[in-house]
Amino acid sequence: MQRVKKILLWVLVAFAAYAIFTSPNQAADIVRTSGSILVDGGKSIGSFFDALLGR
């Protein structure tokens, strides 16, 4: 099972490298969008706990 995980990790890394080299603009857009989603999610969680604690 460990060997399968290692192979899948290398396949994922190879695919990511291929995607970045073939279309760097789209890869950059995906990274920006993912970062924006994570930031918005963190802010939403913070707002939720602020409301929950009555701040």
N, C-alpha and C positions, 0 to 999 in steps of 0.2 A: 504494500500500500504506500509506503514511503517513496518508493521509486516512481509510482504513478503520479504522486503529488509533485515530485521534482520535475518530471517530464511536462506535466501540465503547466507548471510555473514557467519553464523555459519556452513553451509554446506561447504563453501569454506575453512574455517579454518580447519574443520575436515578432508577434503580431503588433504590439504597441510600437516597436521600432519601425516596422514596415509602414504602419499608419502615419507615423510622424514624418518619415522621409518622403512618402508619396504625396501627402497633402498637409504640409505644416500649418497652413492657415486654418484649416478645419480642426486640426488637433489643438491649436491654441484656443479656438473658440470653445471647444469642448472643455478644456481646462478652466477657462474663464467662467463658463456657465456652471460647471461643477463647484467652483469656489464660491460663486454667488449663491448657489443653492445651500451650501453648507453654512455660509454666513447668515443668510435669512433664517435658516432652521435654528441656528443658535440664538438669534435674536428672539425668535418666536418662543423658544423654550424658556428663555429668560423672562419674557413678558408673562408667560403662563405662571411661572413660579412667583413673580412679583404680584400678580393678581391673586394667586392662591394665598399668599402671605399677607395680603391686604396692604401693600405698599403703594 
